[in-house]
Amino acid sequence: MNIEHKHAVIVGAGFGGIGLAIKLQEAGFDDIAVLERSNDLGGTWSANTYPGAACDVPSHLYCYSFAPNPDWSHTYAPQKEILEYIRGVATKFDVLRHIRFNTTLEGARWDDEASRWRIETSQGAMTANFLISATGIFADAKYPNVPGIENFQGKTFHSLHWDHEHDLTAERVAVIGTGASAVQFVPEIQPDVHHLTVFQRSAPWIVPRMDRRTLGIEKSVLRNVPLVQRAVRSGWYGAIEAFGLMNFVDRRFRHIYESMGRFQLLRQVRDPELRRKLTPDYIIGCKRAIFSDAYLPALGKPNVSVVTDGIAEVRAHSIVDRAGVEHHIDTIIYGTGFTSIPTAFDHYVGREGLSMGELYRKQPQTYLGATLAGFPNFFCTLGPFGAAGNQSAIFMIESQIAYIVDALKTARTKGFRRVEVRPEVQDAFLEEMETRSRDTVWLKGGCKSYYTTDSGENAGLYPNWSFEYRRRTAKFDAHSYEVTV
Ligand SMILES: Cc1cc2nc3c(=O)[nH]c(=O)nc-3n(C[C@H](O)[C@H](O)[C@H](O)COP(=O)(O)OP(=O)(O)OC[C@H]3O[C@@H](n4cnc5c(N)ncnc54)[C@H](O)[C@@H]3O)c2cc1C
């Protein structure tokens, strides 16, 4: 039986996979396939449809640099608009034809003898010279360990799998978790529900969002004067990048951002007891700070209670907190975020027979967040140490795309059949990551978050400026690789 062969197989059709397909195609690589397990492209933006879903990096920065959009309706575009944008870009750059929808990558093993990847998908087997993972970092829902949850007789769902058929009107709703998604959907559902009980493990830092509708005149200027469009993007880039001062330069810069958070809390929460509950007990930035103007006021409404005592037990129609109070509940919504390792990492198996997931669990590792020792002809976007704690994910993804495309171009020009990062190069990179991470707010901020591993190490954020990362990934450094012609 003939197995289909491709020069490059990309896994995932979000910002990463679509951007890769566009840039590979522009570089003359047409023999590619994008595997996408769902029936739509957009990744994060087709999966997260909960009420209020929107980006929290301003839209003029949260889009591809090569496809600016003068028509964003708001400073922070809502989910549907971002999804339309990605669909539009994929159509305009003619990459839809490469996407295999409803095709899950189930396994991928490097065959050293044949110098190719052997890939298993839900639609059959394939082989590829290059395998590129673009499965993102927030692709799989994480559920909390709640004692007795199996006894619950009401409705439950995760924010990633919002049940739009289920009517919350007049229900008693529990929200477990207070991360970025919950902060967006809580103010949306609060006016409709009978009672909302928010179970909070630790209070997030909430800073002003200052979202607003874009004026027609602004759109027209942006459309007609590309220089202004670029200036707006650069302005936002600088403002967001400045978070790095607090993250990895000097934690004392936190006072600037913490004062914004404190002022917001003071202004928006009048009740001192509620304010006490909503005051974070760690340094801002240790966990992701969240931009919102609507969340804190929603928590102060008479139909909302915030429970900070933790959950002791779930019963058929209620949740009992650790203070012994029983809360009667019809629906539980999990706002508990995402698994720390994308499930796809367990599917990629390298030269030594170990999966990327197994290696990650020993120690988060890659070289430049874009490739991995022991995994020839393998690249990824947003791999460990390739995600920024203080910048648009798309900026990092575009850096990785440039690096990966240059790697494939170099291999084509020089006739390399196989490229694999040298272990000593990766080790030096990881050592640098460790040293640079030591004093970051993520490790020293006094919290536990998905930014760190269970043993308290950096889980994979790039602990330096994103412009420095861009410089490092601008060109494929073939000398850092073992190559076979
Ligand atoms: C609600 C929300 C808001 C966010 N807002 C921001 C923001 O404002 N700024 C920011 O920088 N970042 C934000 N992020 C992070 C966001 O995930 C990234 O910005 C970006 O969308 C990642 O794109 P991606 O293509 O790397 O991954 P994704 O968008 O997650 O796409 C990965 C794709 O891979 C597919 N896939 C996974 N496993 C398999 C498999 N085994 N086989 C086939 N396909 C597979 C998935 O179905 C998915 O389509 C947000 C995330 C969420 C959840």
The ligand as an ORCA input file, in Angstrom:
! r2SCAN-3c Opt
* xyz 0 1
  C      -9.238     32.764     25.617
  C      -7.824     33.003     25.199
  C      -7.386     34.297     24.962
  C      -6.083     34.518     24.571
  N      -5.672     35.802     24.345
  C      -4.403     36.029     23.994
  C      -3.932     37.366     23.786
  O      -4.659     38.332     23.928
  N      -2.639     37.537     23.458
  C      -1.789     36.488     23.304
  O      -0.624     36.702     22.986
  N      -2.199     35.217     23.457
  C      -3.473     34.969     23.804
  N      -3.888     33.681     23.996
  C      -2.972     32.562     23.718
  C      -3.304     31.971     22.333
  O      -3.458     30.606     22.499
  C      -2.220     32.306     21.327
  O      -2.164     33.708     21.197
  C      -2.426     31.762     19.906
  O      -3.768     31.752     19.518
  C      -1.813     30.381     19.782
  O      -1.921     29.950     18.456
  P      -1.388     28.509     18.056
  O      -1.650     28.352     16.616
  O       0.003     28.362     18.522
  O      -2.246     27.503     18.937
  P      -3.808     27.231     18.955
  O      -4.569     28.425     18.565
  O      -4.110     26.610     20.273
  O      -4.007     26.159     17.808
  C      -3.543     24.837     17.950
  C      -4.329     23.955     17.027
  O      -3.758     22.655     17.085
  C      -4.801     21.716     16.997
  N      -4.331     20.446     17.538
  C      -3.900     20.184     18.797
  N      -3.546     18.900     18.918
  C      -3.748     18.327     17.703
  C      -3.556     17.010     17.188
  N      -3.087     16.025     17.951
  N      -3.869     16.782     15.888
  C      -4.338     17.768     15.074
  N      -4.537     19.034     15.528
  C      -4.232     19.314     16.821
  C      -5.915     22.333     17.812
  O      -7.170     21.802     17.470
  C      -5.788     23.803     17.425
  O      -6.601     24.132     16.328
  C      -5.190     33.432     24.402
  C      -5.626     32.138     24.673
  C      -6.926     31.925     25.071
  C      -7.357     30.517     25.352
*
